[in-house]
Amino acid sequence: MKQYLLSIYQPAEGDPPDNLDEIMRDLETLNDEMRAAGAWVFAAGLYPPSTATVLRATGSEVLVTDGPFAEGKEQIGGFTVIRAEDLDAALEWAGRLAQVVALPIEVRPVQER
């Protein structure tokens, strides 16, 4: 089985939704379903983009800056890594995740080495 990264994009600014507790309960239910199906690898939420630190190599030095690498209206707020037979199966799980969190989900295969 291949692994896929399901990235959850959320607005970079703004208050959490009023029904956040309900979303989190539904998300845990979906995660339990993924576990039971053998698809769930791990998941995590991220702190806001303002907590990011970016490091860039410039020759022999490394420049360290605060804040997100990219500024945009949406940022990655969390992610789930799953196992799936193929992209279609990964898209099925991602569609269910999108319905639960009501946010865009990006699906990308994880490179195997």
C-alpha positions, 0 to 999 in steps of 0.5 A: 500500500502507498502512503498519502498526505492529506493536508488540511488547509484553513484560513490563515486568520480568523476565529475557529468555527462555532461548532469546533467541538462537533468537528473534533468529535466527527474527526475522531470518529473518522480517524477511528474508522480509518484505524479500523480499516488499516488506513490511518498512519498518523495525524496532527494539528499544527500551531498557527503559521505565526509560530513557524521558523524558516531556515534557508541555506545561503552558501555556508550560512543558514539564515533563520527567520520567524513566520511562515515561508509563504504568506497566503489566505490559507495555510496548512492547519493539520494533516493526516497520513494514510495508507491506501491501495491507490489514489482513488482510495485515498481520494475517498478518505480525503473526501470524507475528511473534507466533509468533516472539517469543511475545509479544502484537503490536498492529497499527495502521494508520499515518495517511497525510497 
